[in-house]
Amino acid sequence: MTGATIANSPLLYILIAIGLVFIIVFALYSFFKARKRCLELGVSEETISNVVKTSITSSLVPSLAILLGFITLSVSLGAAWPWWRLSVIGSLSYEIMAADYTASGIGVSLSQVLSSDPSVFAAVMIVMTVGVLSGPVLVAILAEKYSTGIMKVKSGKGDWGQVFSGVFYLAMFAVYIPILIFTELPTALTLFTSMILTILLGIASKKLPVLANFTMAIVLILSMASSVMWDGLFK
């Protein structure tokens, strides 16, 4: 018995299908309830229709990046588990990082998880699930206080609201970027490639605004292609 036995088990597929059906039903219930409330408030059908079309369009492009992440993870973890993780509250960058770090901590590579002992795959599942739960829990507890605090600061004198927001993103960079730069040379080169591509597309989107909606997908695709090249050249 290996990790692939769990990853490809009918039970896992059935449980995931049940979870996804519940989410879809809940989303449809929320949509129709919100639509009913909008009509009660006098919002026109045309406005609601335009909002729906815009939401669908803006959701499809980021989904391309998620699809690529799913393909990447499915090679190492099978199709079922990445399908579930990236369909609910999973973050593409978090899922890949959590799976890789868990496997490395146990002493195997991510590509060996399916062929290793089932406990390795189980550990990956637990870390990917429990770790991401901290987000919703902290949001439920702290989001209101944090949001109202930031609004109070912004409404006061000075630019402390913008400073706080900037510090938050800098803290994220301080955590992730050193890991990417100092792990392996191909990883660092892939990071710099993605940075250059993002800057170039940001400049180009000023002349072609439509590119702004595709920046993430384009950068992810080209960066993944560059990672294969850098890995072949320097590893």
N, C-alpha and C positions, 0 to 999 in steps of 0.2 A: 504493500500500500504506500502510495506517495501523495504529494500535495496535489497532483493532477486528479487523483481520485475524488478529492473534495471539490476542487475547482470545477470539475465536469459532472458532478453528481446531479441527478434529476431533482433531488430534494432542494438543492441550492437554487436551481432554476425556478422551481415552483414557488419557493419563498420569495424570491426576487420579483417574480411575476405578480404575486399577490400584493407586494409592497407598491409596485409601480401602478397597478390598477387602482389601489387606494388613493395614491397621489393624484392620478388623472381625474378620478371622480371628485376629489376634494377641490382640485383646480377648477373643474367645470362648475361645481356648486358655487364656489366663490365668484366666478365670472358672472353667472346668471343672477346671483344675489346683488352684485355690484351694478350690473346693468339695470336691474329693477329699481335700485335706489337712485341711479342717475336719471332715469325717466321720471321718477317721482319729483326730483329736484328741477325738472324742466330741461335737462340736457337732451338735445335732439338725437335722433337715430343716426343721422349723418355724422355727427361729431363722434359718437360712440364707434361707428364703423371705421372712421379715420384713425382713431386711437388703436383699434384692433389691428388694422393693416400696418400701422407704423410699428407696433409692438412685434408683430410677426416678422417684419422685415429686419428690425434691429436685433432680433433673436437668432435669425438664421445664420448671419455672418459669424458671430462668436461661436456658434455651434460647430463650425468647420474646425476651429482650433480644438474644441473638445473631442470631436471625432478623431482627429489625429492622435490626441492623447489616449483615447480608447484603444486605437490600433496599437499604439506603442505598449500600453500596459497589458493588452490581451495576449501578446506574445509571451510575456513572463508570468501572467497570473490567470490565463484563460479568459474566456469571453464574459462569463457570468458576473464575477465579482467587480471588474472595472465597469461593466455596464451599470451595475447598481450604484457604485460609488460616484460615478460621474453623472448619474441621473437624479441624484437627490441633493445633498448639500456639499458634495465633495468639490474641492478645488483642484484643478488640473495640476498646478505646480506642487501643491501639498501632497496629493496622492502619489505622484511619482517619487517625490523626495522621501515620504514616510515609508513606502514600500522598499526603496533602495537602502535606506538607513537601517531598517529593521533586519533585512536580509544580511547586510554587512555586519551588523552587531552580532548576529548569530554565527557568522563565519562562512556564509555562502554568498555568491553573487545573485543579483536579481534574476538572471537568466536560469539559475539552478533551482529556483523555488519549487517549480512544479515537479522536478525530479527528486527533490529532497524528501526528508521525513514529513509526514502530515503536520507535525507540530510547527514546522517552519512556516507553512502556509497559514496555519491558524494564528500564529503570532503576527504575521503581516496583516491579516484581517482585523485582529484586535487593535493593533496600533493605528491602522488607518481609520477605524471607526471611533475609538475612544478619543484619539487626538483631535479629530475634527469637531467632536461634540462640545469642546471647550468654547468654540465660537458662539453658537446659539445660547449656551448657558450664560456666558459673560454678557452677551447682548441683552438677554432678558433681565439680568440683574443691574447692569451698569449703563445701558444705552441711553435711557431717559435722562439720568443725571449728567452723563457726559455731554449729550446733545444740548440740554438746557444750559449747562455750564459754558459751553463754547458759544452759544448764542448770546449769553450775557456778556461774555468777553468781547465779542464782535460788536455788540451794541454800545460798548463803552468807548473810551478814548484809546487811541493807539491801534496797533495792528497785531495784538497778541493772539487773536483768533486764527489769523493766517499763520502765525509762528507756530502755534500748537499743532495745526494740521500738517505743516511742513516737517515738524519734529517727528510726528508719527511715521511719515513715509521714510524719513532718514533713518529711523530706528529699524524699520524693515530692511532697508538696504544694508545697514550695518550688520544685521544678522546673516543675510543670505549671500551678499556679494563676496565677502572673504572666503566663504566655503567654496564658492564656484571658482574663484581665482586661484586658490592655493591647493585645490584637490588634485587635479591633473591638467596638463597643458592643453589637451583637446577641449576640455571643459571650459577653461579660461578663454581660449580662442573662440569657442562658440558663443560665449557671453559677449565678447567684444564685437563679434560679427552681428549679433542681434542688436547691440547698441547702435552700431553704425547704420544698420538697415532701418531702425526706428527713426533715427535722426533724418536720414535721407527721405523716408516716406513722409515724415512730418513736414519737411520743407516742400515736398512735391504736393502734399495735400492742400497747401495754401493756394496753389494754382488749380488743382483738381480736387475740390472738396469731397468728391465721392470716394476718394482713396482713404479718407479718415475712417470710414466704416469697415474697411478691409485691412487696416494696418496690422492688427493682431494676427489675423489668419496668414497674411503674406509673410510677416516676420517669422512666425512659427514654422511655416513650411520651409522657407529658405534657410532658417537657422538649423533645422533638423537636417537638411541636405548638407549644410556646411559641416555639421558635426560628424557626419559620415566621412567627409573629405579629410577633416582635421585628424580624425581617429586613424584613418588609413595612412596619413603622412607621418604622424608623430608617435604612434603607439606600437 
